[in-house]
Amino acid sequence: MNTKMKVLLGTTAIILNGTALAVSPEAYITDSGIAIVPIVNAGYKYDNNIFSQDDDTKESGIFMFSPSTNFLLDDGVNSYQVDIGAQWGMFIDSSEDNSFAGDLGFTTHLEPSSRSRFDIEFEANKKIETRGSGITEGLGDIVDEPISYNEQLAQLTYEYGSLSSSARIAFTGSYYNKNYTNFAAITQFRNFNKSTVGSTFFYSTNSSTDAFLEIKNSNTKFDISENFSRDSEVFTALIGVKWEATALTSGSFKIGQEEKDFSDAGREDFKGVSWEGNINWQPLTYTTLSLTTSRATKNPDVQGDFIKESVYGVNWTHEWNEKITSTLNYSYRDEDYSGFERVDKNNNFYADVIYQFKRWADISLYMEHTDKDSTNEDIVYDKTVIGLDFTFSL
């Protein structure tokens, strides 16, 4: 198996539904060269506030089952990958909240020459919003089951320039569509599509550092408007640098201007600073510290014109030995609403310990605590989730 295939399969094995895995699956290789990696995750978690409420909270145990399969064809230069996954959740004390979600994705990397590279991605997903989140934030009792939606994504990136040259340029175009499938009376105003085009110019200052200029424009259109239209256009221009200065440190940071203009004069436009950055520090081969931060606008699920969101996070992953790995994560999110007087502050803590008792199987114990404060008292809540997962592969 070539190095690139190992990297792609390793990526598949590391992440499943947002949970880090320690399993090291071996792929089943067909006669035609397709590598197949199935992974099954099953577990139980206890949630002491399943509707994310401040009072009259409801708790429940939840059984989860999440199978997924990765198919990869790779010749060392070009690759084709298909990912299929499903997630079932069964609530012991609230059967009406039982849920199903599914994911289907296709990605390909093509290099017709040493100066040209294409990356193509398609996704079609079925998702759910648990009661008390998303559209029903703070109002989990207005519906009697989770809200479901379908989403599709198509994205094409073309990069021109040799990887060994001092300059490269990339062009990207994408289309995203989101449609809710139940409770039309409250969800019909949140169905939308978003088209994005952009370009990034890279300049290599040395063998391990790239400076870049990123320009992007996106248009969001909602199917149905309520009162003032939410249709908008966002333009961003960012300058940045990404580096791997030493074997210990890598990262990227970009900062610039963002402008958000609504088609309806009844909504407030935005013009301000936007940024995104991450730093990974690995002082030893078995321990990694990561710092992340970002600031940008996003569309609100319920109230206001837009949210000015600032995010800060730190993550520490440590391999205690060949079988035991732990993760500690903390993130802080500040959300300042425009068009509605509201400020939210979110603190999230996550910790897990993973024990790999076989190369192809592991067990993980995790805990997550969320503390949300807001000037809107109906949105304030805290919740704790404790879970145990088993993961199996080939």
C-alpha positions as a printed Julia matrix, in Angstrom:
394×3 Matrix{Float64}:
   0.0    0.0     0.0
   1.52   3.37   -0.98
   2.1    6.21    1.49
  -0.75   8.36    0.21
  -3.26   5.53    0.62
  -2.06   4.95    4.18
  -2.57   8.63    4.97
  -6.11   8.66    3.57
  -7.08   5.47    5.36
  -5.56   6.81    8.55
  -7.72   9.92    8.25
 -10.79   7.72    7.9
  -9.87   5.79   11.0
  -9.1    8.76   13.2
 -12.46  10.55   13.04
 -15.92   9.06   13.41
 -18.8   11.35   14.38
 -16.39  13.81   15.94
 -14.78  11.27   18.27
 -11.08  10.47   18.09
 -10.29   6.81   17.57
  -7.24   4.72   18.38
  -8.01   1.77   16.11
  -5.62   1.05   13.24
  -7.75  -0.71   10.63
  -6.34  -2.82    7.85
  -8.03  -2.32    4.53
  -9.54  -5.12    2.49
  -8.07  -4.76   -1.01
 -10.17  -5.96   -3.94
  -8.7   -7.4    -7.14
  -9.31  -4.05   -8.82
  -7.24  -2.25   -6.17
 -10.07  -0.68   -4.17
  -9.3   -0.47   -0.44
 -12.35  -0.98    1.78
 -12.34   0.02    5.45
 -15.5   -0.61    7.5
 -15.78   0.85   11.02
 -18.54   0.2    13.55
 -19.09   2.39   16.59
 -21.59   1.45   19.31
 -22.07   3.03   22.68
 -24.16   4.44   25.47
 -24.29   7.97   26.86
 -26.19   9.73   29.62
 -27.43  13.29   28.95
 -28.79  15.2    31.94
 -30.47  17.9    29.81
 -31.54  16.5    26.45
 -33.6   19.58   25.49
 -30.94  22.14   26.56
 -33.24  24.01   28.97
 -32.63  26.15   32.03
 -35.42  24.58   34.11
 -37.82  21.62   33.85
 -34.87  19.68   32.43
 -35.28  16.14   31.16
 -32.57  13.5    31.3
 -32.15  10.26   29.4
 -29.75   7.48   28.57
 -29.07   7.1    24.85
 -27.91   4.03   22.94
 -25.96   4.81   19.76
 -24.96   2.77   16.73
 -22.85   4.24   13.92
 -21.49   2.08   11.09
 -19.41   3.59    8.29
 -17.41   2.38    5.3
 -14.65   4.02    3.31
 -13.81   2.99   -0.26
 -10.53   4.24   -1.74
  -8.84   3.79   -5.1
  -5.4    5.36   -5.23
  -2.57   5.1    -7.77
  -0.09   7.24   -5.87
  -1.05  10.43   -7.7
  -4.79  10.37   -8.32
  -7.33   9.15   -5.79
 -11.06   8.46   -5.61
 -12.83   8.05   -2.29
 -16.41   7.23   -1.22
 -17.6    7.47    2.39
 -20.92   6.05    3.59
 -22.14   6.32    7.16
 -25.26   6.14    9.31
 -26.08   7.07   12.9
 -28.93   5.75   15.04
 -29.84   7.12   18.46
 -32.33   5.47   20.83
 -33.46   7.49   23.87
 -34.41   5.31   26.84
 -36.64   7.9    28.55
 -37.84   9.84   25.49
 -38.58   7.46   22.62
 -40.07  10.26   20.48
 -36.53  11.65   20.2
 -35.14   8.5    18.58
 -33.25   9.57   15.48
 -31.55   8.47   12.29
 -28.98  10.34   10.25
 -26.95   9.34    7.22
 -23.97  10.6     5.23
 -22.77   9.96    1.69
 -19.65  11.6     0.32
 -17.38  11.41   -2.72
 -13.98  13.07   -3.07
 -11.36  12.84   -5.77
  -7.89  14.29   -6.26
  -6.57  14.5    -9.83
  -3.19  15.65  -11.11
  -3.14  15.71  -14.92
   0.32  17.3   -14.78
   2.89  18.49  -12.25
   1.4   22.0   -12.54
  -2.3   21.19  -12.34
  -4.38  19.72   -9.53
  -8.13  19.21   -9.17
 -10.02  18.43   -5.96
 -13.71  17.54   -6.32
 -16.16  16.89   -3.48
 -19.83  15.88   -3.34
 -21.91  15.29   -0.21
 -25.52  14.31    0.41
 -26.5   14.06    4.07
 -29.58  13.5     6.16
 -29.27  15.33    9.49
 -31.32  16.1    12.58
 -31.55  18.96   15.08
 -32.28  17.69   18.56
 -35.16  19.4    20.32
 -33.95  22.57   22.02
 -31.2   23.24   19.46
 -31.1   25.05   16.14
 -34.51  26.38   15.14
 -36.06  25.23   18.44
 -33.32  26.73   20.63
 -34.84  27.41   24.03
 -38.19  26.1    22.76
 -37.76  22.35   22.74
 -41.38  21.79   23.75
 -42.9   23.38   20.62
 -42.23  20.2    18.6
 -42.8   16.56   19.56
 -39.81  15.03   17.74
 -36.42  16.12   16.37
 -36.35  18.42   13.35
 -34.81  16.78   10.29
 -33.21  18.23    7.19
 -31.3   17.25    4.05
 -28.17  18.97    2.83
 -26.1   18.73   -0.34
 -22.67  20.12   -1.15
 -20.73  20.25   -4.42
 -17.26  21.8    -4.53
 -14.5   22.07   -7.13
 -10.98  23.4    -6.54
  -8.36  23.84   -9.26
  -4.77  24.74   -8.39
  -2.17  25.8   -10.94
   1.55  25.87  -10.29
   4.22  23.37   -9.42
   4.49  22.52   -5.72
   8.2   23.3    -5.97
   7.64  26.72   -7.55
   7.56  29.99   -5.62
   3.97  30.86   -6.63
   0.68  29.01   -7.09
  -2.93  30.04   -7.58
  -6.12  28.15   -6.71
  -9.74  28.71   -7.79
 -12.7   27.32   -5.86
 -16.43  27.13   -6.52
 -19.05  25.5    -4.33
 -22.81  25.11   -3.94
 -24.59  24.19   -0.7
 -28.3   23.5    -0.22
 -30.26  22.9     3.02
 -33.91  21.83    3.18
 -35.9   20.95    6.29
 -38.23  17.98    5.91
 -40.74  18.35    8.78
 -42.63  21.0    10.77
 -42.95  23.21    7.7
 -44.84  25.91    9.64
 -41.62  26.85   11.47
 -38.89  25.47    9.18
 -39.97  26.75    5.76
 -38.3   30.12    6.41
 -34.88  28.49    7.0
 -34.5   26.54    3.74
 -31.67  28.12    1.74
 -28.9   27.64   -0.78
 -25.45  29.19   -0.85
 -23.08  29.56   -3.8
 -19.44  30.55   -3.31
 -16.56  31.43   -5.63
 -13.07  32.31   -4.57
  -9.39  32.41   -5.38
  -6.22  32.04   -3.34
  -2.74  33.13   -4.4
   0.16  31.37   -2.64
   3.74  32.58   -2.46
   6.37  30.31   -0.9
   8.81  32.29    1.2
  10.85  29.14    1.87
  10.45  25.35    1.76
   8.13  25.24    4.76
   6.21  28.55    4.72
   3.55  29.94    2.36
   2.13  33.45    2.39
  -1.25  33.77    0.7
  -4.03  36.14   -0.32
  -7.58  34.72   -0.22
 -10.57  36.4    -1.86
 -14.06  34.9    -1.62
 -17.62  35.9    -2.48
 -20.75  34.01   -1.45
 -24.46  34.51   -2.09
 -27.14  33.07    0.22
 -30.76  32.85   -0.89
 -33.68  31.66    1.25
 -36.65  29.9    -0.36
 -39.29  31.91    1.54
 -38.95  35.25    3.29
 -40.66  36.31    6.5
 -40.97  40.06    7.03
 -37.53  41.22    5.79
 -35.62  38.99    3.37
 -32.55  37.19    4.73
 -30.89  36.95    1.3
 -27.35  38.27    1.52
 -23.97  38.55   -0.16
 -20.69  38.16    1.75
 -17.29  39.28    0.48
 -14.06  38.46    2.32
 -10.46  39.36    1.57
  -7.85  37.77    3.84
  -4.07  37.69    3.93
  -2.29  34.94    5.77
   0.57  32.57    6.26
   0.78  28.82    6.84
   3.93  27.14    8.03
   5.69  24.09    9.29
   8.66  25.94   10.67
  10.12  22.96   12.51
   9.22  19.36   13.14
   7.57  20.6    16.34
   5.33  23.39   15.05
   2.84  23.9    12.24
  -0.13  26.16   11.72
  -1.81  28.9     9.74
  -3.32  32.31   10.35
  -5.29  34.63    8.1
  -6.89  38.0     8.79
  -8.72  40.59    6.74
 -12.0   42.26    5.95
 -15.51  40.83    5.74
 -18.53  42.63    4.27
 -22.07  41.26    4.53
 -24.79  43.03    2.53
 -28.46  42.12    2.74
 -30.73  42.5    -0.26
 -33.39  43.99    2.02
 -32.68  47.47    3.39
 -34.65  46.52    6.51
 -31.73  44.42    7.75
 -28.41  45.69    9.07
 -25.29  45.16    6.97
 -21.86  44.31    8.42
 -18.34  45.48    7.69
 -15.49  44.47    9.95
 -12.45  42.34   10.73
 -12.46  38.56   10.19
  -9.78  36.02   11.01
  -9.03  32.31   11.34
  -6.01  30.61   12.83
  -4.61  27.42   14.3
  -1.27  26.41   15.8
  -0.13  22.84   16.48
   2.79  22.3    18.84
   4.25  18.8    19.21
   7.2   18.98   21.62
   7.26  15.16   21.79
   6.05  12.54   19.35
   3.35  11.42   21.78
   1.86  14.77   22.85
   0.24  17.58   20.82
  -1.15  20.95   21.89
  -3.43  22.81   19.46
  -4.76  26.38   19.62
  -7.58  27.65   17.38
  -9.37  30.96   16.92
 -11.76  32.49   14.41
 -14.06  35.43   13.89
 -16.74  35.76   11.22
 -20.45  36.36   10.76
 -23.02  33.61   10.5
 -26.77  33.41    9.93
 -28.87  33.02   13.09
 -31.2   30.06   13.49
 -33.99  32.14   15.04
 -33.48  35.81   15.91
 -31.62  38.78   14.45
 -29.97  39.71   11.15
 -26.58  38.07   11.69
 -24.31  36.82   14.46
 -20.79  38.16   14.94
 -19.09  35.01   16.25
 -15.68  34.83   17.94
 -14.25  31.39   18.83
 -11.2   30.4    20.9
 -10.13  26.85   21.65
  -7.34  24.71   23.05
  -6.87  20.96   22.65
  -4.31  18.6    24.22
  -3.85  15.03   23.01
  -1.41  12.71   24.78
  -0.43   9.1    24.1
   0.41   7.62   27.49
   1.61   4.38   25.91
   0.9    2.28   22.84
  -2.63   1.52   24.02
  -3.9    4.54   26.01
  -4.59   8.01   24.59
  -6.35  10.94   26.25
  -7.8   14.23   25.0
  -8.65  17.44   26.85
 -10.48  20.2    24.98
 -11.86  23.59   25.93
 -13.62  26.08   23.64
 -15.18  29.48   24.22
 -17.65  31.03   21.79
 -18.95  34.61   21.95
 -22.0   35.36   19.79
 -23.08  38.99   19.4
 -26.43  39.31   17.61
 -27.28  42.17   15.24
 -30.88  43.23   14.65
 -31.84  41.77   18.02
 -30.49  42.62   21.46
 -28.78  39.4    22.49
 -25.27  38.23   23.42
 -24.44  34.56   24.08
 -21.34  33.16   25.77
 -20.66  29.44   25.43
 -18.13  27.41   27.39
 -17.55  23.8    26.36
 -15.31  21.24   28.11
 -14.52  17.8    26.67
 -12.32  14.97   27.93
 -11.84  11.36   26.89
  -9.62   8.36   27.48
  -9.25   5.75   24.74
  -7.92   2.26   25.37
  -6.92   0.25   22.3
  -7.22  -3.33   23.54
  -6.74  -4.72   20.01
  -5.27  -3.21   16.85
  -8.76  -3.3    15.37
 -10.81  -2.4    18.48
 -10.88   0.25   21.18
 -13.03   1.45   24.07
 -13.41   5.11   25.03
 -14.83   6.87   28.06
 -15.72  10.53   27.59
 -17.36  13.48   29.31
 -18.64  16.74   27.83
 -19.98  19.75   29.75
 -21.62  22.77   28.11
 -22.38  26.01   29.94
 -24.3   28.62   27.98
 -25.03  32.11   29.28
 -27.08  34.71   27.44
 -28.78  38.08   27.83
 -31.88  36.16   26.72
 -32.78  34.15   29.82
 -34.75  31.6    27.77
 -31.49  30.45   26.14
 -29.4   29.92   29.31
 -28.61  26.3    30.2
 -25.92  23.87   31.22
 -25.67  20.18   30.46
 -23.34  17.26   31.01
 -22.96  14.17   28.84
 -21.03  11.06   29.92
 -20.52   8.2    27.49
 -18.85   4.9    26.75
 -18.04   3.89   23.15
 -16.76   0.71   21.51
 -15.2    0.9    18.04
 -14.38  -2.05   15.77
 -12.66  -2.33   12.4
 -10.92  -4.92   10.25
